[in-house]
């Protein structure tokens, strides 16, 4: 999804005539608004990305909320200013996504993601014991 979405989002920004005109002629008006609204924008992007992370899994120990927040900041950064990356080149985008954005977040092939890790027998026993201790006594 990121490999497809980054070029589309970058193209939408680059080809949006009104946005580009404002950035050229009156950046003083737009940049402060974007700065003030950035938390809201980042929250929307993170909310969009989180289900994908949940579905595909993350490495053990990775917090889904933190991973989605990190990815939202990176996505926003790259679509507005891709730096050395050519987001029109699918091979470069694939490398960016796999080697930099998802490295350390996404569960690699062959590793069970956190959401799919089987519980150890001791963890199941601990949970059963805790549940029994919370039952009301008659």
ABEGO torsion letter per residue (X at the ends): XAAAAAAAAAAAAAABAAAAAAAAABAAAAAAAAAAAAAAAAAAAAAAAAAAAAAAEBBBGBBAAAAAAAAAAAAAAAAABAEABBAABAAAAAAAAAAAAABGABBBBGBBBAAABBBBAAAAAAAAAAAAAABBBX
